[in-house]
């Protein structure tokens, strides 16, 4: 029905010499025009159908592409979250190791200071002993000299 209305409108827009009239030759021409318009309409309809099909197919592909992009973005987001969690875990472990190393360093420093104090004390006592030894040796030498002198006077 729509095609017939369109055909009638197309015939109405034809120039005067092509419009149907009492002349049988005009009817022939009118029939040829109607057939030409009908063929053109059929071709237009087929083109429109192909276009509609292509548009639907494109829409399907576009939806598929959007779904794939969305999945890729979700996967990437999940990967980033996983990596973030791993980095946070590694950072926490490194923090614990750093704290452990700091504690061990403080303990080592304390031991070194204690050893340095002990060495200073030992060195001081050693020097004191050396000084005492020298005094005793001097006293022994002086006593020996006095003893020898006393022996000479006694003889």
C-alpha positions as a printed NumPy array, in Angstrom:
array([[  0.   ,   0.   ,   0.   ],
       [  2.799,   2.364,   0.877],
       [  4.48 ,   1.55 ,  -2.399],
       [  1.317,   2.421,  -4.361],
       [  0.962,   5.75 ,  -2.575],
       [  4.6  ,   6.535,  -3.266],
       [  4.111,   5.595,  -6.913],
       [  1.075,   7.87 ,  -7.208],
       [  3.018,  10.729,  -5.666],
       [  5.883,  10.124,  -8.075],
       [  3.516,  10.187, -11.091],
       [  1.921,  13.403,  -9.833],
       [  5.299,  15.134,  -9.782],
       [  6.008,  14.277, -13.453],
       [  6.117,  17.154, -15.985],
       [  2.966,  17.812, -17.998],
       [  4.072,  16.035, -21.158],
       [  4.737,  12.876, -19.209],
       [  1.493,  12.959, -17.216],
       [ -1.181,  10.448, -18.269],
       [ -3.653,  11.716, -20.755],
       [ -6.155,  10.524, -23.357],
       [ -3.308,   9.639, -25.736],
       [ -2.633,   5.865, -25.766],
       [  1.007,   6.65 , -26.389],
       [  1.035,   8.629, -23.106],
       [ -0.416,   5.6  , -21.36 ],
       [  2.438,   3.528, -22.72 ],
       [  4.925,   6.053, -21.464],
       [  3.102,   6.207, -18.131],
       [  3.319,   2.435, -17.873],
       [  7.065,   2.549, -18.584],
       [  7.536,   5.255, -15.943],
       [  5.5  ,   3.284, -13.431],
       [  7.622,   0.201, -14.119],
       [ 10.845,   2.277, -13.867],
       [  9.707,   3.868, -10.635],
       [  8.642,   0.456,  -9.328],
       [ 12.069,  -1.014, -10.175],
       [ 13.804,   1.976,  -8.566],
       [ 11.641,   1.602,  -5.472],
       [ 12.42 ,  -2.111,  -5.302],
       [ 16.156,  -1.409,  -5.629],
       [ 15.889,   1.318,  -2.974],
       [ 14.033,  -1.109,  -0.725],
       [ 16.743,  -3.756,  -1.212],
       [ 19.469,  -1.199,  -0.5  ],
       [ 17.591,  -0.08 ,   2.602],
       [ 17.281,  -3.707,   3.763],
       [ 21.016,  -4.271,   3.213],
       [ 21.756,  -1.04 ,   5.082],
       [ 19.477,  -2.055,   7.967],
       [ 21.1  ,  -5.484,   8.111],
       [ 24.583,  -3.937,   8.072],
       [ 23.556,  -1.437,  10.731],
       [ 22.217,  -4.223,  12.977],
       [ 25.368,  -6.246,  12.382],
       [ 27.505,  -3.203,  13.152],
       [ 25.483,  -2.654,  16.324],
       [ 26.121,  -6.268,  17.34 ],
       [ 29.834,  -5.888,  16.643],
       [ 29.891,  -2.571,  18.466],
       [ 28.247,  -4.216,  21.483],
       [ 30.746,  -7.072,  21.316],
       [ 33.631,  -4.614,  21.145],
       [ 32.252,  -2.705,  24.116],
       [ 31.871,  -5.932,  26.093],
       [ 35.443,  -6.98 ,  25.233],
       [ 36.77 ,  -3.543,  26.221],
       [ 34.849,  -3.677,  29.468],
       [ 36.188,  -7.167,  30.234],
       [ 39.727,  -6.01 ,  29.438],
       [ 39.337,  -2.987,  31.707],
       [ 37.919,  -5.155,  34.496],
       [ 40.754,  -7.635,  34.069],
       [ 43.289,  -4.827,  34.085],
       [ 41.666,  -3.352,  37.194],
       [ 41.813,  -6.741,  38.897],
       [ 45.483,  -7.097,  37.912],
       [ 46.25 ,  -3.641,  39.276],
       [ 44.438,  -4.454,  42.527],
       [ 46.351,  -7.742,  42.834],
       [ 49.636,  -5.959,  42.178],
       [ 48.709,  -3.243,  44.704],
       [ 47.946,  -5.872,  47.362],
       [ 51.238,  -7.675,  46.661],
       [ 53.189,  -4.418,  46.838],
       [ 51.496,  -3.506,  50.121],
       [ 52.322,  -6.945,  51.515],
       [ 55.943,  -6.683,  50.327],
       [ 56.174,  -3.179,  51.775],
       [ 54.884,  -4.44 ,  55.119],
       [ 57.451,  -7.277,  55.148],
       [ 60.223,  -4.842,  54.247],
       [ 59.096,  -2.57 ,  57.082],
       [ 59.337,  -5.489,  59.526],
       [ 62.817,  -6.376,  58.217],
       [ 63.947,  -2.753,  58.541],
       [ 62.681,  -2.645,  62.127],
       [ 64.493,  -5.913,  62.841],
       [ 67.733,  -4.576,  61.324],
       [ 67.422,  -1.344,  63.329],
       [ 66.973,  -3.325,  66.537],
       [ 69.927,  -5.58 ,  65.694],
       [ 72.009,  -2.498,  64.838],
       [ 71.203,  -0.871,  68.189],
       [ 72.087,  -4.093,  70.012],
       [ 75.349,  -4.385,  68.062],
       [ 76.196,  -0.743,  68.811],
       [ 75.485,  -1.343,  72.502],
       [ 77.766,  -4.412,  72.47 ],
       [ 80.509,  -2.449,  70.725],
       [ 80.257,   0.365,  73.277],
       [ 80.373,  -2.163,  76.119],
       [ 83.431,  -3.854,  74.568],
       [ 85.087,  -0.46 ,  74.097],
       [ 84.483,   0.355,  77.782],
       [ 85.872,  -3.043,  78.806],
       [ 88.953,  -2.52 ,  76.599],
       [ 89.484,   0.924,  78.096],
       [ 89.133,  -0.56 ,  81.584],
       [ 91.521,  -3.422,  80.736],
       [ 94.018,  -0.987,  79.225],
       [ 93.791,   1.215,  82.301],
       [ 94.268,  -1.754,  84.655],
       [ 97.111,  -3.064,  82.504],
       [ 98.841,   0.335,  82.666],
       [ 98.27 ,   0.434,  86.408],
       [ 99.756,  -3.049,  86.757],
       [102.757,  -2.046,  84.638],
       [103.25 ,   1.032,  86.781],
       [102.938,  -1.072,  89.971],
       [105.371,  -3.638,  88.528],
       [107.912,  -0.917,  87.787],
       [107.564,   0.459,  91.33 ],
       [107.977,  -2.998,  92.822],
       [110.997,  -3.666,  90.582],
       [112.5  ,  -0.355,  91.683],
       [111.796,  -1.211,  95.307],
       [113.284,  -4.685,  94.828],
       [116.36 ,  -3.14 ,  93.163],
       [116.667,  -0.559,  95.942],
       [116.219,  -3.268,  98.574],
       [118.788,  -5.48 ,  96.842],
       [121.233,  -2.589,  96.736],
       [120.575,  -1.844, 100.408],
       [120.969,  -5.502, 101.261],
       [124.266,  -5.705,  99.424],
       [125.452,  -2.556, 101.118],
       [124.35 ,  -3.862, 104.489],
       [126.172,  -7.169, 103.856],
       [129.377,  -5.321, 103.049],
       [129.177,  -3.417, 106.336],
       [128.399,  -6.556, 108.271],
       [131.412,  -8.334, 106.87 ]])
